[in-house]
């Protein structure tokens, strides 16, 4: 008798976000789960750092910029501002400054716009500026650099809502971004349910390992039984 394939468990984006937001689901555990589910690294470069301590979970809205040629006088659509105005509340802006690591993709005006629109935060492969004001606004940003250099006259928009490489990791529009003081993890949308299921297994193991560690005063004893590290 032929076996019937069991369909993948369905979860809404809201349910996935709620699961990823649980305090026990650290970025470390989420990075482990992404790697187990996909076979690929899911954590961004270690130099993608927060401008202040915060934690965000949301779906990626992407935009790409590149340097402008000195003799290029054409007018380009500003996709980086388009996505700022168009992204759904709760989204995470993912801005990539191609060959522009020292150029700021965001400052206080864009941060104010993002804050009042209810966006969750921003992750920038490039720089951010006006961080004192952004901290006052309590708008979370992770970036590779802090720089006063504006993108105006230096960078032009390439496109929006496209796959981009941010912090050495591919990010597709709609992927789930989880970021905190430890770094930034990308959960591919196609693997999100599997990642959530793995996180539940990790938490179940760890909650049972802690009493063993407390009793035996040894992590090895817990690992012998639960093989989770």
N, C-alpha and C positions, 0 to 999 in steps of 0.2 A: 504494500500500500504506500502510495507517494506521501511524503511528509508535506504538510502545509506550512509555508513560511509564516512566522509570527510577525505581524507588523510592528514597527517601532512605536514605542509609547509616545503619544502626542502630548506636547506641552505648548502653551501659548507663550509668546515673547514675554508677557507680563509675569507668567509663572517662572520662566527661566531667570528673569531678572531678580525676582523675589528669592529664588533659591541661591543665586550667586551673591546676594546681599547678606545672607546669614552670617553672623559674626564668626562662626566656626569655619567658614569657607575662606580661609586665608588665601592671599595671592600665591603663596607657596604651594598649597594644596591644589589650587586651580591650575597652576602651571604644571604640576605633576599629572593631573587628570587630562589636560590637553595633550601632553606628550604621550600618555598611555592610550588615549582615544585615537590620536591621529598619526602617531609615530614621528611627529615633528615638534620642534621647539615652539612654544607659544609665548615666551617672555621676551620683552623688548630689551634693547641694550641697557646696560647698567647706568649709562650717562643720561638716560631719560628720567629726570628727577622732578619731584614736586616742588613748587615754590613755597608751599607750607603743608603741614600735616593734614591730610584729608583722605577720604575713601570715596570712590565713585564706581557705579556700575551703570552702563547704558550701552545703547547701540551706536555703532560708528556711522558718522556722516563725514565723508572724505572730500578733500580738495588738494590739488597739486599746483605748485608754482615753480617757475624756473627763472634763471637770470634773463634779463632783456638785453639784446644786442644794442650797442651804442648808436648804430645807424638805423635802428628799427623804430619808425615813427607811427606804426599802425596802432589803432585802438583795439584793445582786447577787453572782452567781457570779464568782469571781476567775479570769478566763480567763488573765490574765498569769502566774499561778502554775500554772494547769493546763498551759499549754504548756511551762512550765519543766520540769514533771515528765513530760510526755508526748512531747516532741520526741525523735526518734531520735538516738543518738550521732552526732556529726559535724555536726549541724544548726547553723545560725546563727539565733539569736533576733532577730527584727525587731519591736521594740516602738515603737508610735507613740502619743505623748502629745498627743492632739488639744487644741489651745489650752492646752497645758501645757509650753511650751518650758523653763520654769525649774524644772519638777518632775522629781525623779529617779525613773526607772523601775526602777533597779537599784542595789543596794549590796552590801556584803560578804556578807550571808547568801544572797542570790540568786546572787551570783557563785560562792560556795562550792558551792551546789547544782549550778549549771551545770558547774563544773569537775569535780566528782566523778561527774557523769553523762556526762562525755565530750563535752559540746557544744563546738563549735569556737570560738564567740565570740558577741557581741551587737552589733547596730546599733540605735541608739536615736534616734528623732526626738523629742528631749526631752533630759533631763539624766541624768547618772549621779553617784553619790556614793561615798564610801569608796574613792577611787581609789588611795590608798596601799596599802590592803589588797588591792585587786584586782590591783595591780602585783605585790605579794608573792605572790599566788596564781598569777600569770602567766595570768590569764584576760583575753583581749583584748576590749576594748569600744571601739566608735566611737560618739560622741554629738555632739549639736549644742552642748551646754552641760555644765558641771560645776556642781552645785548641792547644798547640804545639805538642800534641802526634800524631805520625804517625800511620797509619793503618798497615804498613808493619811489618809482624811478629806477629801482634795482631789479625788481622781480615782476613777472607777469603771470597771470593765471593760465593754466593749461586746460584743466577740466575739473569737473566735480562729480561726486558719486561714482568714482571709478576705483578699481583695486589700486592700492598704493603700497609702497614699501616704507614702513615707518619704524625706526629703531631696529632695523634689520629683519623685521617681520612683515609679511604680507597682511594687509588689512583690506577686507572687502566691505562695501557698504552693508550695514545690517549685522555685521559681526558684533559680538559682545565684548566690550572693553571693561576690564576690572583693574583699577589702579589704586594704590595706597602708598604708604611710606616705603614699602619694600620694592616697588616698581610697577610696571604695567604688563598685564597679560591680555592676550587676544584669544577669545574663545570663538572659533569659527562657527557660524550659524548652523552649518550642516552637522556639526558634532556636538552641539550644545546639550541636547538631551542626554547623550552618552556621558558627557562631562558631569552633568548634574547627578546622574546615577552613580558614577565613580566617587564623587564627593561624599555621597551618603555612605558608601562602603568605607571610605577613609575615616569618616567621623565615627562610624560604629566601631572600627578597630581601635582608633585612638582613645575613645572613651573607655574602652575595656583595658587598654594598655596602662593608663595612668594609675589605677589602683595597684597594679602589679609593680610599677616603678616605685610607688610610694611605700609599698610593703617590703619589697626586696631591695630597695635602694640600688637598683640596677636596670639599665635600659636593655642590656643583653637578655635578661630573663624574659622581658616583654616581647622582644624581637623573636626569641625562640618559639613563642606561641603564635604571634600574630604577623610576623614578617612584614612590618610596616615601618619604613624609615624614609 
